[in-house]
Structures are given as structure tokens and as C-alpha cells.
């Protein structure tokens, strides 16, 4: 088997040296997955504001879903919440979640030294 090293070509935010990582789950676990996600995104807005940040400082978002039954409404809610300044990558994973009634957990990675961060150079692939 050949092992090929992966080289990172470009860091999107090379000046970002202070990173905050936090995970949210819904306070009301009696809700369905979409309603839990709505609570989580509202909590994330509060958390970001307390750090002096906004969605534009998000680097990545990972969603852990108990199942994909509600994926269309989850995606719809995500795109309603995410504003145009949000360039974060997002990944969704089907995952066994520790608390039985928890349908969704979301991890956020945020650049805290955002005042120094320039917009990334975009590379167009042809």
C-alpha cells in the first residue's frame, strides 16, 4: 500500500491564531430534531455575541444528528440561519448521541482574533 502525504496548500485564515471551539445541544429535548437545531442556533448566536463575534467569524460547523430523517428541514433551517458573511464549512454526521432524547449536537469553531483576519484569497479551479 502506498501512503501519499497530503499537503495543505493554503490556510484560509493564516492570521487566525486564537480559536474558540464550543458545542451546543438543545435545552428542550422533547422537541424534534429541527426544533432542537433552532434552539441550538439561537444559543450559538448568543455565544458568538458574548465573544464579540458573529457568523462571519465561524471557521467550521459540525452537526451530529441522531438520524437523517429530518435532513431536508435541517438543511433548510441551516440556510435560513446562515447569513451571507458566513463562510464556514459545514459537515453533518449521523452519530450515536449519549443522551437518548438529544436529536442534534452542533460544534462550532470560531476565529477569536477576527479583527486581524483578512478575507481569504480564493483560488479558482479550472
Legacy VTK file of the C-alpha trace (Angstrom):
# vtk DataFile Version 3.0
C-alpha trace
ASCII
DATASET POLYDATA
POINTS 126 float
0.000 0.000 0.000
1.318 3.430 -0.946
0.809 6.202 1.556
0.602 9.576 -0.093
1.218 12.608 2.118
-1.371 15.341 1.983
-0.020 18.851 1.713
-2.055 21.786 2.918
-1.910 24.218 0.045
-3.362 27.273 1.705
-4.773 28.125 5.095
-7.911 30.217 4.590
-7.171 32.378 7.642
-3.411 32.294 8.280
-3.655 35.106 10.846
-6.165 33.191 12.958
-4.206 32.007 15.975
-6.919 32.253 18.644
-9.639 29.700 18.120
-12.718 29.019 20.206
-14.395 25.647 19.927
-17.781 25.100 21.569
-20.572 22.565 21.315
-24.267 23.219 21.823
-27.263 20.984 22.372
-30.887 21.963 22.870
-32.230 22.844 26.302
-35.602 21.258 25.498
-35.001 17.669 24.406
-38.721 16.987 23.960
-38.540 18.853 20.625
-37.934 17.223 17.240
-34.542 17.495 15.526
-35.362 20.650 13.559
-36.748 22.425 16.630
-33.702 21.346 18.648
-31.439 22.742 15.923
-33.355 26.034 16.004
-32.651 26.295 19.753
-29.003 25.405 19.186
-28.536 28.077 16.507
-30.152 30.700 18.756
-27.824 29.651 21.586
-24.869 29.874 19.191
-25.822 33.454 18.231
-25.781 34.370 21.930
-22.452 32.611 22.483
-20.900 34.348 19.470
-22.173 37.753 20.638
-20.733 37.197 24.124
-17.338 36.584 22.494
-17.662 39.727 20.365
-18.042 37.638 17.217
-20.646 36.928 14.592
-21.300 34.260 11.984
-18.630 35.721 9.722
-16.014 34.562 12.255
-17.102 30.930 12.080
-14.474 28.649 10.577
-16.364 25.371 10.665
-19.561 23.798 11.942
-20.073 20.079 12.587
-23.593 18.763 13.079
-24.093 15.427 14.791
-27.531 14.015 14.017
-29.157 11.014 15.644
-30.631 10.146 12.248
-31.132 11.729 8.870
-34.950 11.599 8.906
-35.187 15.401 9.142
-32.201 16.263 6.944
-34.227 18.379 4.495
-35.678 20.564 7.239
-32.273 20.652 8.981
-30.651 21.897 5.759
-33.427 24.421 5.208
-33.047 25.802 8.729
-29.244 25.963 8.365
-29.501 28.041 5.186
-32.110 30.335 6.766
-29.849 30.919 9.783
-26.556 31.310 7.939
-26.025 34.817 6.647
-24.070 35.815 3.562
-20.962 36.672 5.612
-20.746 33.140 6.995
-18.056 31.265 5.063
-17.811 28.347 7.480
-17.572 24.833 6.186
-20.290 22.529 7.471
-20.385 18.778 7.832
-23.244 16.555 9.003
-22.636 13.229 10.684
-25.015 10.508 11.746
-23.959 9.784 15.290
-24.990 7.938 18.395
-25.584 10.710 20.907
-25.139 9.996 24.611
-28.450 11.462 25.796
-31.332 9.420 24.313
-33.652 12.394 23.653
-30.974 14.581 22.110
-31.500 14.590 18.350
-28.779 17.086 17.383
-25.491 18.415 18.741
-23.505 21.072 16.917
-19.829 22.005 17.304
-18.658 25.442 16.246
-15.095 26.591 15.563
-14.607 30.359 15.671
-11.668 32.667 14.982
-11.369 34.939 18.023
-8.695 37.309 16.775
-11.066 38.297 13.985
-10.014 41.928 13.883
-6.700 40.882 12.362
-8.161 38.371 9.927
-8.268 39.295 6.273
-10.704 37.662 3.885
-9.120 34.546 2.372
-7.734 34.549 -1.132
-9.999 32.451 -3.260
-8.479 30.083 -5.742
-10.498 29.330 -8.835
-10.042 25.824 -10.169
-10.391 25.369 -13.886
LINES 1 127
126 0 1 2 3 4 5 6 7 8 9 10 11 12 13 14 15 16 17 18 19 20 21 22 23 24 25 26 27 28 29 30 31 32 33 34 35 36 37 38 39 40 41 42 43 44 45 46 47 48 49 50 51 52 53 54 55 56 57 58 59 60 61 62 63 64 65 66 67 68 69 70 71 72 73 74 75 76 77 78 79 80 81 82 83 84 85 86 87 88 89 90 91 92 93 94 95 96 97 98 99 100 101 102 103 104 105 106 107 108 109 110 111 112 113 114 115 116 117 118 119 120 121 122 123 124 125
